[in-house]
Amino acid sequence: MTKVGFVSLGCSKNLTDTEVMLRKLHDAGYEITPDESEAEIIVVNTCGFIESAKQESIDNILDVAWLKKNGKCKHIIATGCLVERYREEVMQEMPEVDALIGVGSLVDIVDACRAVERGEKYTSFRDKNTSSLNEERLLTTPEHTAYLKIAEGCDNLCTYCAIPSIRGKFRSRRIEDIVKEAKELEAIGVKEVNLIAQDTTRYGLDIYGEYSLARLVRALTEETNIPWIRLLYCYPDKITDELISELRDNPRLVKYMDIPIQHISDKILRAMNRHGGTALIKETVKKLRREVPGIILRTTAMVGFPGEDEGDFEELCLFVKEARFDRFGAFTFSPEEGTPAALMEDQIDEQIKQDRYDILMQTQLTITEEQNEEKIGQVLEVLCEGFDTVAEIHFGRSAADAPDVDGKVYFTAKKRVPQGRFIKVAITEALDYDLVGKAIEE
């Protein structure tokens, strides 16, 4: 039985693609190994969003190429966004790669493996706008949590972003298909589903003629008993009153929303082709806080976009201080080939970008530290994710923390708490982005 290993890079949406390929190979009789040094075939699912991600993808392919030369690996298959975007370049410049699979061709992973085992080169680039959205997966996340992709592609056409050209047009899955998958996840013990898409708030517009995320959440609530349903990648201009009401009134839709704003300066937002300007973003944040008491708001912002002057950056910093987001991430502008922003005048010096990034993240760290200090003395419901045998302490997340991107809650307990168990934790200490506490034994 041939052993196959995977390297999955990039976002959670890419991870679900990896899980689809894992299931295909598992069902075809291949042995999946988490140890790359034992694998005879290694699949690298690449990211191609920004320059640093592309470089990471290239570096990982080169690392696997070393295993092909010096270890048990005999074949390399490259998939994902970098491959979709630079298919000719990857094959020409990386002869170590034996097969390329585009983002619309995940279903061909078994054919690719069989081809390379026969000593053949293999490529498959099906139409990404017609690929199946309902393939079964083999989960790689811990058994208590899972990502649930509700749509593929993007129609927003932000001037800095290559995703629409890589991933294709926005396509929603049908509610009944998503509910069916959610039921399957619940049956294997999943306690938290994180709804993902390039733009979750656009969900349903293409197939139902209206924004339907609230309707989907109600269906998931009615048809399953999964305790935590979480919304990620919600664009401010598409957050409906119906969705806000659902956040407020549905106890199983965690009061958490990820709303990537990217900037607050009207000038920069227009240049980015973001839908909704300064006033809309500020009003959306105020409305969410007013209508959904205790809501946790996460956002991301970009610094160093072409034409961003000191005034624009100061406006962003001031808004971050005023809005006091509960969770925050930032990144520097990367001029991506084929995007309008890459050709814009007034490109910003790399050092200035880095300096602005550092200032913005330091501004947020101060806010986060203050917010975490305020949690000392509170009791939080925590989903236990494991036990650190070195530090001899449990760790998990509260509803205020999304997997992979937010902080953790570390806690002591008199007896070992099973992974996937909800437990009350009294917070005793704050550590930058994380919290420390003590389990309240029942």
N, C-alpha and C positions, 0 to 999 in steps of 0.2 A: 504494500500500500504506500503510495507516494505521499510524503509529508510536505505540507504547504504552510508557509509562514506569511504573516502580513505585517506591513508597516502602514499605519493609517495616519495621515497628516491632515492638518487644517481643522475645519469647523465640525460641529456636531452633525450638520447635514451630510458632510462627507463620511462621517462615521457610520451613518445609517446605510450609505452605499456599500461600505466595507462589510457591514453585517449581511446585506443581501448577497454579496459574493461569497461570503463564508457559508451561508446556508446552501447555495448552489453547489459548492464544492463538497460540503459535508454529505448532501443527499446523493452526490455522484460517487461517493465512496472514497474520497480523498481524506487523509488524516490531517487535521489542523493542529499545528504545534505553535505554542507561544514562544518557543525558543528558536530564534532565527538561525542559530548555529547548527541546529538539527534539520533544518528545512532543505529539501531538494529543489523546491520551487519557492521563490519569494515574490510576493505581490506588493508593490509600493503604490498605495493610493495617494496621489499627489495633490497639493494645493497650488493654485496659481493666482491667488487674489492680489497680493502685493509683492514687491521685490523681495522682502525678507522671507516670505513664504515660498516663493519660487526657489530662492537659494537653499532653503532648508530641504525642499524636495530634491533638488539636484544633489545636495550633499548626501542625502539618504540613499539615493540611487548609487552614488559612488561608493558608499560604505558597503552596500549589498554587493556591488561589483567586486569588492575586495574579498567578500565571502565566496563569491563564485570562483575566484582565482585561487583562493587559499583554503577554502572549507568544503562543506558538503553540498553547498548550493550549486545546482547545475543550470538553472534557468531563472531569468528575471522577467517579470511581467510588470509593466508600468501602466497605471490607470489614473483616472481623475482629471482635475481641472488643468493642471500643467500640460498633460498629454493632449487633452482636447484643444488647448490653445496653441501648442507648439509641436504638433504631431510630426511634421517633417524634420524639424530641428532635433527633436529627441532621438529619432532613429538614426539620423546622420551623425550626430555628435556623441552619441552614447551607443556604440556598437555592441556593448555588453548586454543591452536590453534585447530580449528575444521576442517580446510581443507588446503591442500597444492596444489599449481598449479605451474608447471615448466614454464620456459620461452617459451617453444613451445606449451603451452596449454592455451594461453590467451582466445581462443575461448570457453573454457569450464567454464568461470566464472559464467555464468547463471546456468549451471548444479550444480556448487559448491554451489551457494547460495540456490538453491532449496533443495539440499541434506542436508545442515546444518539446514535448516528450518524444515526438517523432523526429525531432531535429529540424523542424520547419520554423521559419519566421511567420508571425501572425499579426494582423491588424484588423480592427473592427471599429468603425465609426458610423453607427446607425444615426438616424434622425433623432436628435435629442428632444424634439418637440412632439414626438409620437411614442416615446418609450413608455413602458408600463410603469405605473405608480404604485402598484399593489403587490410587489414581490415579497415573499416571506423572508424573514431575517433570522440570523443566529446572533443573539444579543452578546455584546462585549462589555456592556456596562454591568455594574453590580446588580444582583438579581432583584433588588428592591426598587431600582429606578431605571427609566428608559426614556429615550427620545422618541417622539412620534411625529414624523414628517407629514404635514397636512397639505403641502403643495410643493411644486418644483418650479424653478426658473424665476425670472423677474422682469417686470415691465417698467420699472421706475426710471431707467436711463439716467442715473446720476452721472455727471460728466467725468468723474474720477474712476468709475467702476467698470470692470470688464465682465462682470458676472452675467449680464444679459447675453453677451456674445458667446460666453462659455456654456452657460446652463440653459439658454433658450428662453422662450416666452413663459410667462406665469401660467401654471396649470394646477388647478385645485383637484384634490381627490374628493370623491363623493362621501357624504356624511356616513352612509351605511358601511362603506369600506373602512373608514377610520374607526368607527365604532366596533366593527368586527375585530380589527387588530387590537384595539384597546381591551376587548374582552379576552383575547388570547394572552395579552400581557398580564392582565389581572389573574388569569388562571395559573400562571407560573410564579405568582407571588409579587408582582410589581406593585409598589405602594405609591409611586410618584410617576406621572407622565408629564414630560416637558414638550409642549407643542411648538414645533419649529417649522419655518419656511424662510425664504429670503425676506418675505414681508407677510407675517401671519395675519395682519389686519386687512389685507386685500382678500383674504380667503373667501371663496364662494362667488366673487364678482363675475368670474368668467363662466361659471356653470349655473348659477342661480340668479344672476342679474342684480345682486345686491351684496353688500358686506354681510357675511354670514358666520363670523367667528362666534358671536354670542349664541347663535342657534346651534352650532357645533358643540360648544361647551355644555349647553343644556342637554343635548343628546348623550354626551359622554357621562354626564351626571346621572341621567335617568337610567341608562343602560348598564352602568358599571357601579361598583362601590369603591373605586380607587380613591384613597383619601385625599391625595394632593394632585391637582391639575394646575400646571404652571404655564404662563404665556411668555414667550420670548420673541424678540424681533418685531415689536409692534410700532408701526410708524405713526407719529403724532397726528398727521392730517387725516387718518382713517379710524381714529378711536371714536366710536359712536356712543351716543347716550345709552343705547341698549347694552353695549359691552360694559360701560361703566356701571350700570345697574346690576349686571351679572356679577361683576367684581365685588360690588357692595353686598349683594344679597345671597350669593351662592357660597355656603360655608366650605365647600370642597374646592372651589377655585381660589387658590391661595392669593392673598392680597399682595401681589407682587407683579410688577409690569416692567418689562425691558423696552425702553423707548429710545432708540438711537437717534439723537438730534443732529450729530456731526458738527454743528456750529450754532451760533445765535445771531451773528451779524447778518442783517438782511442782504448786504452786498455779497457776502461770501455764499450765503444760502442760494441766492439767485445764480451765482456763477457755478455752483454745484448742481444746479437744476433740482434742488430739493423742493418737494411739494409742501408749501406752508412756510411762512416766514417767522420773524421774531415774535410778533404778536400772537400768532397761533400757538407756537411752542409754549410761550409763557402762560397763556390762558389754559392750555391743556394740562400743564403741570399743576396750576392752581386748582383747576376743576377736579382733577384726580385726587388731590390732597383733601379738597373740601368734601367731595362726594363719597370718598372711600377712606374713612378714618383709619389710620395705622398702615396705609399702603406703603410698600417698599418700592421705590422707583430706582431703576438702574438705567444708565445711559452710557453712550460712548461719544467722543468728540475727536475731531481731526484738527491738528495744527499744521501750519505751514502750507496751506492751500495757496495756489498762485494768486498774488494780489493781496494776501492777508497782511495788512500793515499793523503797526503797534496799536492803533485805535481799535481795530477788529479784535485783536488778541486780548486787549484789556477788557473789551466788552464781554468776551467769552469768560475770562477769569471772574469778572464781577458777577455774571449770571450764575456761575458754578458756586460762588460764595453765597449768593442769595437763595438759589434753589435748594442747596444742601441735599444733593442727591444721596441716597442711601448706599448706592453702589455705582462705581464710575470707572470707566476705562478710557484711555486715550491712545492715539497713534499718530505718527507723522505722515504727511502726504507722500505718496509714492507715485511718480509719473508713469502710468501704465501704457504700454504700447497700444495704439488703436483707440485710445480714449481721448475725447476733446481736451481734457484738462492737461494732458501731457504736452499739448501744443500751445497752451496759453502763454502769454507773455507774463513778465513779473514772477518768474519762478523764484522760490525762496531758497536761500543758502542752507545747506544741510546742518551746519552748526546752529543757525538760528532756529531751525525746526526742532533740533534736539533740546536747545535751551528752553524753548517755549513748552515743549513736552514736560521737561523736568519741573518747571514752575507750576504747570497745571496739575501735575500729579502730586506735588508737594502741597498745593492748595487743598486738594481733595483729601490727602492723608490727614491733615489737621482736622477736617470736618469729620472723617470717619472715626478718628480717635475720640473726638468729643462725643459722637453718637454712641460709640461702644462703651465709653465711661458711663453714659446714662443708663445702660442696660444692666449695670452692676446692681444686684439686689432683685432683679426681675426673675421670674420663672418662665422658661421657654420650653415649648414642645420640640423635641429633637428626634430626628430620624437617625438611629445609630447606624454607622457605616463600617465600624470595625474596632479593633483594639490594637494599639501600637505596643508591641511587646518590648521594644527598647525603652520607650518613655513610660511604659506601664500605665497607659491612660486610654480611655475610649475616645472616639471621635465621631462626629456626625454633623448634620446640618439642621438648622431651623428652617421654617417656611420662608424666612427672609434671605435664604442663601440658595442660589441655583447651583447645580453641579458644575464642576470644572472651572467656573469663572469667579465665584464668590468665596467668602471665607468659610471657616469651619468652627464648630463648637467642640472643644475638648473637655472631657468630664471624667471624674472618678466615680466609682460605684462599688458597693460592698461585694457584689457578685458580678460575674461576666454577663454583659448585656448582649443578646444575639444581634447579629447584623440584620437590619430591616425592621427592628422593633422601635416603636415610638416610646419615648420616655421623657418625663419632666426633669428639667435641669435648672437648678438655681445658679445664676451667674455670679461669680465671685471676683473675676479679673478680666481685664481687656488687654489684648496683645495686638496692637496695630489693627489688622483686618480680621483677627480671630478673637473668640471668646473662650474663657475657661470657667468651668463650673463643677457642681457636685450633683449627682443624680439624686432625685427625691425618691426613695424606695417606697414601694406600695406594699 
